[in-house]
């Protein structure tokens, strides 16, 4: 699934999976680790 409103869990939800996106340049992201966060802290993060 590669849609503008896709969530990370729809694109890649296991370590080693990757997805691409384009915002003026092509990017590829590979999931290295999935960590649990407090649902009340819903700020986006890239670690």
One Martini backbone bead per residue (centre of mass of N, CA, C, O) as a GRO file, in nm:
protein
   47
    1UNK     BB    1   0.094   0.037   0.026
    2UNK     BB    2   0.073   0.376  -0.144
    3UNK     BB    3  -0.052   0.621   0.047
    4UNK     BB    4  -0.089   0.928   0.195
    5UNK     BB    5  -0.279   0.779   0.448
    6UNK     BB    6  -0.084   0.584   0.548
    7UNK     BB    7   0.033   0.376   0.783
    8UNK     BB    8   0.295   0.223   0.918
    9UNK     BB    9   0.146  -0.053   0.973
   10UNK     BB   10   0.077  -0.079   0.659
   11UNK     BB   11   0.379  -0.071   0.543
   12UNK     BB   12   0.549  -0.146   0.825
   13UNK     BB   13   0.560  -0.412   1.104
   14UNK     BB   14   0.865  -0.518   1.069
   15UNK     BB   15   1.163  -0.596   1.099
   16UNK     BB   16   1.313  -0.520   0.771
   17UNK     BB   17   1.110  -0.352   0.665
   18UNK     BB   18   0.998  -0.145   0.384
   19UNK     BB   19   0.965   0.199   0.257
   20UNK     BB   20   0.835   0.452   0.040
   21UNK     BB   21   0.888   0.807  -0.043
   22UNK     BB   22   0.761   1.136  -0.165
   23UNK     BB   23   0.911   1.489  -0.113
   24UNK     BB   24   1.098   1.574  -0.381
   25UNK     BB   25   1.218   1.299  -0.280
   26UNK     BB   26   1.353   0.995  -0.248
   27UNK     BB   27   1.260   0.743  -0.002
   28UNK     BB   28   1.400   0.500   0.237
   29UNK     BB   29   1.259   0.279   0.488
   30UNK     BB   30   1.382   0.090   0.770
   31UNK     BB   31   1.293  -0.131   1.004
   32UNK     BB   32   1.455  -0.200   1.321
   33UNK     BB   33   1.244  -0.102   1.552
   34UNK     BB   34   0.990  -0.171   1.798
   35UNK     BB   35   0.824   0.061   2.008
   36UNK     BB   36   0.664   0.145   2.289
   37UNK     BB   37   0.405   0.381   2.361
   38UNK     BB   38   0.234   0.634   2.478
   39UNK     BB   39  -0.078   0.720   2.367
   40UNK     BB   40  -0.060   1.025   2.476
   41UNK     BB   41   0.209   1.020   2.293
   42UNK     BB   42   0.148   1.144   1.951
   43UNK     BB   43   0.421   1.200   1.842
   44UNK     BB   44   0.631   1.200   1.599
   45UNK     BB   45   0.890   0.945   1.528
   46UNK     BB   46   1.251   0.917   1.468
   47UNK     BB   47   1.510   0.672   1.564
   0.00000   0.00000   0.00000
